[in-house]
């Protein structure tokens, strides 16, 4: 735990609290670093980010930086919402 905390530049106590669900998930930079350290696949990274977003009751933390500068993504999301589109649509 201490070695991982050192690699993530946080305290072992903080990391333990995150692991035990006593604190919010790691920030995006630490999550990306953790994914690199663990050599997570793209699918596992996506799962990790999605779970972190669910825990925070927001979207996955890897998405805002992609969405913000791209107006068309926001338009597409709102269009899908307004149409009440699902995966089959």
C-alpha positions in Angstrom: 0.0 0.0 0.0 2.8 2.4 0.9 4.7 1.8 -2.3 1.5 2.4 -4.4 0.8 5.5 -2.4 4.3 6.8 -3.1 3.9 6.1 -6.8 0.5 7.9 -6.8 2.0 10.8 -4.7 -0.5 10.4 -1.9 -0.5 9.1 1.6 -1.1 5.4 2.4 -3.9 6.5 4.8 -5.6 8.4 2.0 -5.3 5.5 -0.5 -6.6 3.1 2.2 -9.6 5.3 2.8 -10.3 5.4 -1.0 -10.0 1.6 -1.1 -12.4 1.2 1.9 -14.9 3.6 0.3 -14.4 6.3 3.0 -13.3 8.9 0.4 -14.1 9.7 -3.1 -12.3 7.9 -5.9 -8.9 9.2 -6.9 -8.6 12.3 -9.2 -8.2 11.8 -12.9 -4.4 12.2 -12.9 -4.0 9.6 -10.2 -6.5 7.3 -11.8 -4.5 7.5 -15.1 -1.3 6.9 -13.3 -2.8 3.9 -11.4 -4.1 2.5 -14.7 -0.6 2.8 -16.2 1.1 1.2 -13.1 -1.3 -1.7 -13.3 -1.1 -1.9 -17.1 -4.9 -1.9 -17.4 -6.4 -2.6 -20.7 -8.5 0.0 -22.4 -11.7 -1.9 -21.3 -10.5 -2.1 -17.7 -9.6 1.7 -17.8 -13.1 2.5 -19.0 -14.6 0.3 -16.3 -12.5 2.1 -13.6 -13.5 5.5 -14.9 -17.2 4.6 -15.2 -17.2 3.2 -11.6 -15.5 6.4 -10.3 -18.1 8.5 -12.1 -20.9 6.4 -10.6 -19.4 6.8 -7.1 -19.3 10.5 -7.5 -22.8 10.6 -9.1 -21.4 12.2 -12.2 -20.0 11.2 -15.6 -16.8 9.3 -15.9 -13.9 11.6 -15.0 -12.1 10.9 -18.3 -14.9 12.5 -20.4 -15.2 16.2 -19.4 -11.9 17.2 -21.0 -13.0 15.5 -24.2 -16.6 16.9 -24.2 -15.8 20.6 -23.2 -14.0 21.8 -26.3 -16.3 19.9 -28.7 -19.7 21.5 -29.0 -20.9 18.8 -31.3 -20.5 16.2 -28.6 -22.7 18.2 -26.3 -25.2 18.7 -29.1 -25.2 14.9 -29.8 -25.8 14.1 -26.2 -28.6 16.5 -25.8 -30.2 15.3 -29.1 -30.0 11.7 -27.8 -31.5 12.8 -24.5 -34.3 14.7 -26.1 -35.1 11.8 -28.4 -34.9 9.5 -25.4 -32.6 7.3 -27.5 -31.4 4.0 -26.2 -28.7 1.7 -27.5 -31.1 0.1 -30.0 -31.7 3.5 -31.6 
